[in-house]
Amino acid sequence: MPSLHSIRAVLAALALAAPLGASAQQLPAPPPLQEAGVTSFTIFLGGTPVGSEQIAVNRTATGWTITSSGRLGAPIDAVARRVQARYTADWRPLEFTFDGTVRGVTQAIHTVVAATTASSEITSGGQATPKVDTIDAGALLLLPSSFFGPYEALAARLKTAAAGTEIPAYLEAQSPVTIVVGESSPEQIQTAARLVNARRTRITLALPAVRLDADLWTDDTGRMIRFSVPLQSLEVVREDIAAVSSRSVTISRPNDQRINIPSNGFSLAGTVSKPVAAAAARLPAVVLVGGSGPTDRDGLAVGIPILGQIAGALADAGYLVIRYDKRGIGQSGGRAESASLADYADDVRAAIKLLSDRKDVDPKRIAVVGHSEGGLVALMTAAKDKRVAAVALIATPGMPGAEVVLAQQKRLLDRSKLTADEKQAKVDEQKKIHEAVITGKGLELLPPNVRRTVDNPEFQGILMSDPSKLVPQVRQPLLIVQGDLDTQVEPQNADQLEALARKRKGPAPVEVVKIPGINHLLVPATTGEFSEYADLKDKHVSAAVTGAIVTWLNKTLSPAR
């Protein structure tokens, strides 16, 4: 079922290049490393932690030494008591050692490199086998599909390697491999302790029979913090980066502040963005509310940080802006799977309370701006909380949620090659799903994958939402912003919201702004179709959208009002 604006992908997990069927026995932990500067990594396969590794990188009199130890469960079932790779000062290989157990069999590898010759002695189950390989001069020593300490040498090489560089490597006692360096890009990762300025480099591991695309992240010292091979669903992540308290910072301002918002038994993690130079001691403030699904504080969708960009534009215009990870998402506490729209409205009220108590906020000038489902949550909040001075609805449904979902389905079916009877059957099936979700009867008859998607309070709340009941309860001024290429919440929804708002009793004004050429993600588009999202060239929220919000806020939250 498509949600109102969240983008979901389903990934098929592939196993590492190792035989399957090994037992998932509890493997003994290797002895802890005694070297200085040890860091811990967690190894994930298909999203499940399957092992861990300690890694130390140290400068020596002759160059560099990388040492590690770790263990891996099924399907690898291996323990590395000690892995060590020695390099010269310019990262040319000298020696490699592995001592461990693989599927219950003791194994050891010792390799000495001299110029273009790698002489190895491989011991398995007590039987030693010599092996001599010719390698490229300066080839990296990498251990295949098991432990990843030696990849620190690759991280060091990537500090100065330009895109297009080919780095020869040697998969210990196996085949040579060429590492093709791709583009690099900066990223920021916020951990519980600090902000890590990271560099992500795309690489391709070109083996004789296969090419594997991968990514390697390094920190500002050049140390590896994450290694990812998507095709194998493999992730090797440093402990602090892998923690649930860490998050990628997709957008930020120099004076952004991290905050914790006390909610109902847990805290929401968020960001406050402020004007660079505040014109008043007490600023007007805005709470941003994201759409459906696992929305983080930046509202990241298809590479577009929707809320983060709106926050920056509003802060530049003189507003203090707060946005946060939805409960159970990112660094926020709480449980997403049990949260209803009413619960999300309570979270908005918690943010409003925090703003009201701040000395740099004017408590009489607090607005709530909601995108998509977030607009419904904003309406629910304003109906109960008189501290809300104004509400802006961006791409928000104006018809009952069940009708919105059916409209989304109809649009997809109209573009399919199904027959009329097949399309009607799909619609009938969708209506049965809606009835089961709303009434709670017949859920057990739904296919398991469908039930997992729809059997939750948030989706139930979307289906049962009815703006005709919400809007009359809201007495605050309303702004309705709608892109005319929005195919998820079609433009007619803005017309319905406006009609409902104008029927309200009292003087509460309503203003509608329709913006041509803008889709549901608030960026310029050609068709606005969901299928176009992955190919969007412009990843910036339209200035027409943020400009309309700023103009309305300036007028509505003017101190003179």
DRENMARTI-254464 format. One record per residue (C-alpha): residue number from 0; residue in three letters; z, x, y. Coordinates in steps of 0.05 Angstrom, whole numbers, plus 5000, padded with zeros to 4 digits. Example, Ala and Ser with C-alpha at 12.3 -4.5 7.8 and 13.67 -1.06 7.14 Angstrom:
<nodes>
(0,"ala",(5156,5246,4910))
(1,"ser",(5143,5273,4979))
</nodes>
This chain:
<nodes>
(0,"met",(5000,5000,5000))
(1,"pro",(4982,5030,5068))
(2,"ser",(5041,5032,5116))
(3,"leu",(5031,5018,5190))
(4,"his",(5019,5090,5208))
(5,"ser",(5047,5139,5158))
(6,"ile",(4998,5183,5119))
(7,"arg",(5013,5194,5046))
(8,"ala",(4981,5240,4996))
(9,"val",(4989,5244,4921))
(10,"leu",(4986,5314,4890))
(11,"ala",(4975,5328,4817))
(12,"ala",(5020,5385,4794))
(13,"leu",(4989,5441,4753))
(14,"ala",(5030,5490,4712))
(15,"leu",(5033,5565,4724))
(16,"ala",(4987,5610,4684))
(17,"ala",(5035,5614,4625))
(18,"pro",(5039,5579,4557))
(19,"leu",(5072,5511,4557))
(20,"gly",(5119,5482,4506))
(21,"ala",(5174,5534,4514))
(22,"ser",(5244,5508,4510))
(23,"ala",(5282,5493,4573))
(24,"gln",(5343,5532,4550))
(25,"gln",(5394,5556,4600))
(26,"leu",(5376,5628,4614))
(27,"pro",(5430,5681,4628))
(28,"ala",(5435,5701,4701))
(29,"pro",(5413,5772,4717))
(30,"pro",(5464,5819,4748))
(31,"pro",(5467,5814,4824))
(32,"leu",(5430,5867,4863))
(33,"gln",(5473,5921,4895))
(34,"glu",(5421,5942,4945))
(35,"ala",(5428,5929,5019))
(36,"gly",(5393,5872,5054))
(37,"val",(5388,5825,4994))
(38,"thr",(5355,5757,5007))
(39,"ser",(5353,5698,4958))
(40,"phe",(5291,5657,4942))
(41,"thr",(5282,5591,4905))
(42,"ile",(5221,5582,4861))
(43,"phe",(5191,5512,4857))
(44,"leu",(5139,5486,4809))
(45,"gly",(5111,5417,4822))
(46,"gly",(5166,5406,4874))
(47,"thr",(5221,5420,4823))
(48,"pro",(5264,5483,4828))
(49,"val",(5252,5524,4765))
(50,"gly",(5282,5590,4784))
(51,"ser",(5311,5639,4834))
(52,"glu",(5302,5711,4854))
(53,"gln",(5341,5761,4896))
(54,"ile",(5298,5811,4934))
(55,"ala",(5315,5873,4974))
(56,"val",(5268,5917,5015))
(57,"asn",(5294,5985,5036))
(58,"arg",(5267,6047,5070))
(59,"thr",(5278,6111,5031))
(60,"ala",(5266,6185,5044))
(61,"thr",(5198,6180,5008))
(62,"gly",(5176,6111,5033))
(63,"trp",(5195,6041,5012))
(64,"thr",(5229,6010,4953))
(65,"ile",(5226,5936,4935))
(66,"thr",(5278,5913,4884))
(67,"ser",(5289,5844,4855))
(68,"ser",(5322,5806,4799))
(69,"gly",(5317,5734,4779))
(70,"arg",(5307,5681,4726))
(71,"leu",(5256,5626,4712))
(72,"gly",(5264,5565,4668))
(73,"ala",(5208,5528,4631))
(74,"pro",(5150,5537,4626))
(75,"ile",(5161,5612,4639))
(76,"asp",(5231,5622,4609))
(77,"ala",(5242,5692,4635))
(78,"val",(5297,5736,4662))
(79,"ala",(5284,5797,4705))
(80,"arg",(5344,5842,4702))
(81,"arg",(5309,5891,4749))
(82,"val",(5241,5894,4781))
(83,"gln",(5226,5954,4825))
(84,"ala",(5164,5977,4862))
(85,"arg",(5163,6043,4901))
(86,"tyr",(5114,6057,4956))
(87,"thr",(5098,6113,5005))
(88,"ala",(5114,6104,5078))
(89,"asp",(5044,6074,5089))
(90,"trp",(5052,6027,5029))
(91,"arg",(5012,6064,4977))
(92,"pro",(5040,6052,4907))
(93,"leu",(5080,6105,4869))
(94,"glu",(5117,6071,4812))
(95,"phe",(5132,6003,4782))
(96,"thr",(5188,5982,4734))
(97,"phe",(5203,5916,4700))
(98,"asp",(5263,5905,4654))
(99,"gly",(5274,5835,4628))
(100,"thr",(5266,5781,4576))
(101,"val",(5208,5733,4568))
(102,"arg",(5217,5673,4520))
(103,"gly",(5274,5710,4485))
(104,"val",(5235,5774,4475))
(105,"thr",(5258,5838,4510))
(106,"gln",(5203,5867,4552))
(107,"ala",(5195,5929,4596))
(108,"ile",(5140,5958,4638))
(109,"his",(5139,6026,4670))
(110,"thr",(5078,6047,4711))
(111,"val",(5066,6111,4749))
(112,"val",(5009,6114,4798))
(113,"ala",(4971,6178,4814))
(114,"ala",(4912,6170,4860))
(115,"thr",(4867,6120,4825))
(116,"thr",(4902,6120,4757))
(117,"ala",(4958,6074,4736))
(118,"ser",(4991,6099,4672))
(119,"ser",(5035,6046,4639))
(120,"glu",(5081,6041,4580))
(121,"ile",(5091,5969,4559))
(122,"thr",(5148,5953,4512))
(123,"ser",(5155,5885,4478))
(124,"gly",(5206,5871,4424))
(125,"gly",(5220,5945,4417))
(126,"gln",(5148,5964,4406))
(127,"ala",(5117,6009,4460))
(128,"thr",(5043,6010,4478))
(129,"pro",(5012,6059,4527))
(130,"lys",(4958,6036,4575))
(131,"val",(4917,6072,4628))
(132,"asp",(4878,6035,4682))
(133,"thr",(4833,6058,4738))
(134,"ile",(4853,6024,4802))
(135,"asp",(4831,6025,4875))
(136,"ala",(4865,6077,4917))
(137,"gly",(4924,6045,4952))
(138,"ala",(4922,5981,4911))
(139,"leu",(4984,5937,4916))
(140,"leu",(5027,5928,4854))
(141,"leu",(5038,5854,4841))
(142,"leu",(5071,5820,4782))
(143,"pro",(5031,5759,4758))
(144,"ser",(5057,5689,4754))
(145,"ser",(5130,5706,4746))
(146,"phe",(5172,5745,4796))
(147,"phe",(5153,5756,4868))
(148,"gly",(5192,5814,4898))
(149,"pro",(5130,5859,4899))
(150,"tyr",(5096,5808,4945))
(151,"glu",(5139,5838,5000))
(152,"ala",(5089,5895,5000))
(153,"leu",(5033,5845,5014))
(154,"ala",(5075,5816,5070))
(155,"ala",(5080,5886,5100))
(156,"arg",(5005,5897,5095))
(157,"leu",(4990,5830,5128))
(158,"lys",(5026,5852,5192))
(159,"thr",(4964,5892,5212))
(160,"ala",(4909,5863,5168))
(161,"ala",(4855,5825,5206))
(162,"ala",(4822,5763,5179))
(163,"gly",(4767,5783,5131))
(164,"thr",(4803,5844,5106))
(165,"glu",(4800,5855,5030))
(166,"ile",(4863,5885,5000))
(167,"pro",(4856,5912,4928))
(168,"ala",(4914,5895,4883))
(169,"tyr",(4934,5907,4811))
(170,"leu",(4965,5854,4768))
(171,"glu",(5012,5896,4727))
(172,"ala",(4981,5918,4661))
(173,"gln",(4927,5866,4669))
(174,"ser",(4866,5855,4713))
(175,"pro",(4851,5880,4783))
(176,"val",(4850,5828,4838))
(177,"thr",(4824,5827,4909))
(178,"ile",(4865,5793,4963))
(179,"val",(4821,5766,5018))
(180,"val",(4859,5757,5083))
(181,"gly",(4846,5693,5122))
(182,"glu",(4868,5667,5190))
(183,"ser",(4939,5673,5214))
(184,"ser",(4977,5625,5258))
(185,"pro",(5047,5624,5289))
(186,"glu",(5099,5574,5266))
(187,"gln",(5171,5561,5285))
(188,"ile",(5222,5542,5233))
(189,"gln",(5290,5517,5254))
(190,"thr",(5345,5534,5205))
(191,"ala",(5418,5517,5209))
(192,"ala",(5432,5585,5239))
(193,"arg",(5372,5602,5282))
(194,"leu",(5300,5591,5303))
(195,"val",(5253,5634,5260))
(196,"asn",(5188,5655,5292))
(197,"ala",(5143,5657,5232))
(198,"arg",(5071,5677,5218))
(199,"arg",(5030,5639,5167))
(200,"thr",(4971,5676,5136))
(201,"arg",(4920,5644,5091))
(202,"ile",(4898,5688,5033))
(203,"thr",(4853,5682,4973))
(204,"leu",(4871,5715,4907))
(205,"ala",(4803,5732,4877))
(206,"leu",(4812,5744,4802))
(207,"pro",(4754,5757,4755))
(208,"ala",(4752,5685,4730))
(209,"val",(4783,5644,4786))
(210,"arg",(4798,5644,4861))
(211,"leu",(4865,5618,4883))
(212,"asp",(4879,5598,4955))
(213,"ala",(4949,5613,4978))
(214,"asp",(4992,5620,5040))
(215,"leu",(5044,5673,5057))
(216,"trp",(5094,5665,5113))
(217,"thr",(5131,5723,5144))
(218,"asp",(5187,5726,5196))
(219,"asp",(5187,5767,5260))
(220,"thr",(5208,5829,5220))
(221,"gly",(5149,5823,5173))
(222,"arg",(5192,5801,5114))
(223,"met",(5166,5747,5067))
(224,"ile",(5199,5679,5076))
(225,"arg",(5152,5635,5035))
(226,"phe",(5094,5642,4987))
(227,"ser",(5053,5581,4966))
(228,"val",(4997,5570,4916))
(229,"pro",(4978,5496,4924))
(230,"leu",(4931,5493,4863))
(231,"gln",(4989,5513,4818))
(232,"ser",(5041,5472,4857))
(233,"leu",(5079,5537,4865))
(234,"glu",(5127,5550,4923))
(235,"val",(5171,5612,4931))
(236,"val",(5217,5599,4990))
(237,"arg",(5273,5640,5021))
(238,"glu",(5339,5604,5014))
(239,"asp",(5351,5589,5087))
(240,"ile",(5280,5563,5096))
(241,"ala",(5285,5520,5033))
(242,"ala",(5350,5487,5055))
(243,"val",(5347,5413,5074))
(244,"ser",(5376,5433,5141))
(245,"ser",(5312,5471,5159))
(246,"arg",(5251,5442,5191))
(247,"ser",(5184,5465,5217))
(248,"val",(5180,5459,5292))
(249,"thr",(5111,5432,5306))
(250,"ile",(5121,5426,5381))
(251,"ser",(5174,5448,5430))
(252,"arg",(5190,5460,5503))
(253,"pro",(5228,5520,5531))
(254,"asn",(5290,5480,5548))
(255,"asp",(5292,5434,5487))
(256,"gln",(5362,5421,5461))
(257,"arg",(5382,5407,5389))
(258,"ile",(5430,5348,5383))
(259,"asn",(5467,5309,5329))
(260,"ile",(5472,5234,5340))
(261,"pro",(5533,5203,5306))
(262,"ser",(5510,5141,5269))
(263,"asn",(5540,5097,5215))
(264,"gly",(5576,5149,5172))
(265,"phe",(5525,5204,5182))
(266,"ser",(5489,5242,5237))
(267,"leu",(5417,5239,5260))
(268,"ala",(5387,5306,5279))
(269,"gly",(5345,5305,5341))
(270,"thr",(5317,5340,5402))
(271,"val",(5328,5327,5476))
(272,"ser",(5271,5347,5522))
(273,"lys",(5287,5352,5597))
(274,"pro",(5247,5366,5660))
(275,"val",(5242,5440,5676))
(276,"ala",(5272,5426,5744))
(277,"ala",(5313,5363,5748))
(278,"ala",(5305,5326,5814))
(279,"ala",(5370,5287,5806))
(280,"ala",(5439,5298,5776))
(281,"arg",(5429,5236,5732))
(282,"leu",(5361,5227,5701))
(283,"pro",(5326,5165,5674))
(284,"ala",(5323,5171,5598))
(285,"val",(5277,5149,5542))
(286,"val",(5289,5141,5467))
(287,"leu",(5227,5150,5425))
(288,"val",(5222,5110,5360))
(289,"gly",(5172,5130,5306))
(290,"gly",(5131,5089,5258))
(291,"ser",(5139,5072,5184))
(292,"gly",(5150,5120,5127))
(293,"pro",(5183,5188,5127))
(294,"thr",(5175,5200,5202))
(295,"asp",(5207,5262,5231))
(296,"arg",(5227,5272,5304))
(297,"asp",(5157,5296,5323))
(298,"gly",(5122,5237,5291))
(299,"leu",(5076,5285,5255))
(300,"ala",(5014,5251,5225))
(301,"val",(4950,5287,5204))
(302,"gly",(4972,5348,5244))
(303,"ile",(4986,5308,5307))
(304,"pro",(5059,5310,5332))
(305,"ile",(5053,5242,5364))
(306,"leu",(5125,5234,5388))
(307,"gly",(5132,5308,5405))
(308,"gln",(5072,5305,5452))
(309,"ile",(5096,5240,5484))
(310,"ala",(5164,5271,5495))
(311,"gly",(5133,5331,5530))
(312,"ala",(5092,5288,5576))
(313,"leu",(5151,5244,5595))
(314,"ala",(5196,5304,5606))
(315,"asp",(5143,5335,5651))
(316,"ala",(5145,5270,5691))
(317,"gly",(5220,5275,5703))
(318,"tyr",(5251,5238,5644))
(319,"leu",(5303,5261,5595))
(320,"val",(5274,5244,5527))
(321,"ile",(5308,5240,5459))
(322,"arg",(5273,5237,5392))
(323,"tyr",(5303,5246,5322))
(324,"asp",(5287,5250,5248))
(325,"lys",(5293,5182,5216))
(326,"arg",(5354,5174,5171))
(327,"gly",(5346,5212,5106))
(328,"ile",(5287,5251,5134))
(329,"gly",(5285,5323,5157))
(330,"gln",(5354,5345,5181))
(331,"ser",(5382,5275,5188))
(332,"gly",(5434,5246,5141))
(333,"gly",(5434,5177,5111))
(334,"arg",(5389,5148,5057))
(335,"ala",(5318,5128,5074))
(336,"glu",(5307,5089,5010))
(337,"ser",(5360,5038,5028))
(338,"ala",(5346,5032,5102))
(339,"ser",(5321,4967,5133))
(340,"leu",(5289,4955,5201))
(341,"ala",(5357,4930,5225))
(342,"asp",(5388,4996,5202))
(343,"tyr",(5336,5034,5242))
(344,"ala",(5353,4991,5303))
(345,"asp",(5426,5011,5294))
(346,"asp",(5404,5084,5296))
(347,"val",(5367,5072,5361))
(348,"arg",(5431,5041,5390))
(349,"ala",(5469,5104,5368))
(350,"ala",(5420,5146,5408))
(351,"ile",(5428,5100,5468))
(352,"lys",(5504,5107,5464))
(353,"leu",(5497,5182,5463))
(354,"leu",(5452,5180,5524))
(355,"ser",(5499,5132,5561))
(356,"asp",(5556,5181,5552))
(357,"arg",(5517,5241,5578))
(358,"lys",(5533,5263,5649))
(359,"asp",(5460,5281,5663))
(360,"val",(5435,5211,5646))
(361,"asp",(5434,5148,5689))
(362,"pro",(5462,5097,5640))
(363,"lys",(5427,5040,5679))
(364,"arg",(5358,5071,5669))
(365,"ile",(5348,5079,5594))
(366,"ala",(5283,5056,5562))
(367,"val",(5261,5052,5490))
(368,"val",(5190,5069,5471))
(369,"gly",(5167,5051,5401))
(370,"his",(5103,5068,5364))
(371,"ser",(5075,5021,5310))
(372,"glu",(5134,4998,5267))
(373,"gly",(5178,5033,5319))
(374,"gly",(5157,4979,5368))
(375,"leu",(5188,4926,5323))
(376,"val",(5251,4967,5318))
(377,"ala",(5251,4975,5394))
(378,"leu",(5247,4899,5403))
(379,"met",(5305,4889,5353))
(380,"thr",(5346,4941,5391))
(381,"ala",(5333,4911,5460))
(382,"ala",(5351,4841,5436))
(383,"lys",(5421,4865,5418))
(384,"asp",(5434,4920,5468))
(385,"lys",(5435,4905,5542))
(386,"arg",(5439,4979,5558))
(387,"val",(5364,4980,5545))
(388,"ala",(5332,4973,5613))
(389,"ala",(5259,4970,5590))
(390,"val",(5217,4970,5527))
(391,"ala",(5148,5000,5515))
(392,"leu",(5108,4979,5454))
(393,"ile",(5052,5026,5431))
(394,"ala",(5004,5001,5377))
(395,"thr",(5056,4950,5356))
(396,"pro",(5042,4889,5311))
(397,"gly",(5039,4822,5347))
(398,"met",(5031,4781,5283))
(399,"pro",(5076,4775,5222))
(400,"gly",(5078,4838,5180))
(401,"ala",(5047,4806,5118))
(402,"glu",(4987,4787,5160))
(403,"val",(4980,4858,5188))
(404,"val",(4979,4887,5117))
(405,"leu",(4928,4836,5094))
(406,"ala",(4885,4852,5155))
(407,"gln",(4888,4926,5137))
(408,"gln",(4868,4909,5066))
(409,"lys",(4810,4865,5089))
(410,"arg",(4783,4921,5132))
(411,"leu",(4783,4968,5073))
(412,"leu",(4752,4917,5027))
(413,"asp",(4697,4900,5078))
(414,"arg",(4675,4973,5073))
(415,"ser",(4677,4975,4998))
(416,"lys",(4620,4960,4949))
(417,"leu",(4660,4908,4911))
(418,"thr",(4631,4839,4899))
(419,"ala",(4658,4779,4936))
(420,"asp",(4696,4756,4874))
(421,"glu",(4726,4826,4864))
(422,"lys",(4748,4828,4937))
(423,"gln",(4781,4760,4932))
(424,"ala",(4817,4782,4869))
(425,"lys",(4845,4842,4907))
(426,"val",(4869,4796,4963))
(427,"asp",(4902,4748,4913))
(428,"glu",(4936,4807,4880))
(429,"gln",(4961,4832,4947))
(430,"lys",(4990,4763,4964))
(431,"lys",(5027,4762,4897))
(432,"ile",(5057,4830,4914))
(433,"his",(5079,4803,4981))
(434,"glu",(5111,4742,4949))
(435,"ala",(5148,4786,4898))
(436,"val",(5173,4833,4952))
(437,"ile",(5196,4778,5000))
(438,"thr",(5229,4734,4947))
(439,"gly",(5252,4789,4900))
(440,"lys",(5223,4749,4842))
(441,"gly",(5170,4779,4797))
(442,"leu",(5180,4852,4819))
(443,"glu",(5189,4872,4747))
(444,"leu",(5118,4847,4732))
(445,"leu",(5086,4894,4782))
(446,"pro",(5055,4960,4758))
(447,"pro",(5107,5016,4762))
(448,"asn",(5069,5055,4816))
(449,"val",(5062,4993,4859))
(450,"arg",(5135,4974,4851))
(451,"arg",(5158,5044,4871))
(452,"thr",(5118,5037,4935))
(453,"val",(5139,4967,4956))
(454,"asp",(5209,4956,4927))
(455,"asn",(5249,4981,4987))
(456,"pro",(5282,4949,5048))
(457,"glu",(5235,4981,5098))
(458,"phe",(5172,4953,5068))
(459,"gln",(5206,4886,5057))
(460,"gly",(5226,4886,5130))
(461,"ile",(5155,4901,5152))
(462,"leu",(5128,4843,5111))
(463,"met",(5181,4795,5137))
(464,"ser",(5177,4818,5209))
(465,"asp",(5154,4765,5258))
(466,"pro",(5144,4784,5332))
(467,"ser",(5143,4710,5350))
(468,"lys",(5217,4709,5335))
(469,"leu",(5233,4778,5364))
(470,"val",(5198,4777,5431))
(471,"pro",(5233,4714,5458))
(472,"gln",(5300,4748,5448))
(473,"val",(5280,4807,5493))
(474,"arg",(5295,4797,5567))
(475,"gln",(5276,4867,5589))
(476,"pro",(5210,4886,5622))
(477,"leu",(5156,4900,5570))
(478,"leu",(5097,4948,5569))
(479,"ile",(5044,4938,5515))
(480,"val",(4997,4997,5503))
(481,"gln",(4939,4989,5455))
(482,"gly",(4880,5033,5436))
(483,"asp",(4816,4993,5427))
(484,"leu",(4796,5034,5365))
(485,"asp",(4861,5021,5329))
(486,"thr",(4843,4996,5259))
(487,"gln",(4913,4997,5230))
(488,"val",(4943,4951,5284))
(489,"glu",(4881,4918,5312))
(490,"pro",(4874,4904,5387))
(491,"gln",(4885,4829,5378))
(492,"asn",(4958,4846,5364))
(493,"ala",(4967,4867,5437))
(494,"asp",(4939,4799,5459))
(495,"gln",(4988,4763,5415))
(496,"leu",(5047,4805,5441))
(497,"glu",(5026,4790,5512))
(498,"ala",(5022,4716,5499))
(499,"leu",(5091,4716,5468))
(500,"ala",(5120,4757,5525))
(501,"arg",(5092,4711,5579))
(502,"lys",(5125,4651,5546))
(503,"arg",(5194,4682,5554))
(504,"lys",(5244,4648,5600))
(505,"gly",(5265,4684,5662))
(506,"pro",(5232,4736,5707))
(507,"ala",(5223,4792,5656))
(508,"pro",(5154,4821,5671))
(509,"val",(5101,4843,5620))
(510,"glu",(5044,4892,5630))
(511,"val",(4987,4907,5582))
(512,"val",(4944,4970,5581))
(513,"lys",(4885,4974,5534))
(514,"ile",(4854,5043,5527))
(515,"pro",(4783,5053,5504))
(516,"gly",(4764,5104,5451))
(517,"ile",(4835,5113,5425))
(518,"asn",(4857,5102,5353))
(519,"his",(4925,5086,5321))
(520,"leu",(4946,5159,5326))
(521,"leu",(4935,5154,5401))
(522,"val",(4880,5207,5402))
(523,"pro",(4806,5201,5418))
(524,"ala",(4764,5177,5360))
(525,"thr",(4694,5154,5342))
(526,"thr",(4708,5096,5295))
(527,"gly",(4783,5093,5290))
(528,"glu",(4779,5084,5215))
(529,"phe",(4832,5114,5170))
(530,"ser",(4777,5153,5134))
(531,"glu",(4763,5190,5200))
(532,"tyr",(4834,5217,5209))
(533,"ala",(4824,5282,5170))
(534,"asp",(4763,5300,5212))
(535,"leu",(4791,5286,5281))
(536,"lys",(4775,5344,5328))
(537,"asp",(4823,5327,5384))
(538,"lys",(4895,5331,5361))
(539,"his",(4926,5313,5429))
(540,"val",(4955,5246,5447))
(541,"ser",(4910,5218,5502))
(542,"ala",(4932,5230,5573))
(543,"ala",(4912,5158,5585))
(544,"val",(4966,5136,5538))
(545,"thr",(5022,5180,5566))
(546,"gly",(4998,5167,5637))
(547,"ala",(5003,5092,5627))
(548,"ile",(5074,5099,5601))
(549,"val",(5095,5145,5658))
(550,"thr",(5065,5100,5712))
(551,"trp",(5101,5039,5683))
(552,"leu",(5168,5076,5675))
(553,"asn",(5165,5102,5746))
(554,"lys",(5156,5031,5771))
(555,"thr",(5204,4997,5723))
(556,"leu",(5261,5048,5724))
(557,"ser",(5258,5063,5798))
(558,"pro",(5328,5073,5826))
(559,"ala",(5313,5020,5878))
(560,"arg",(5307,4965,5825))
</nodes>
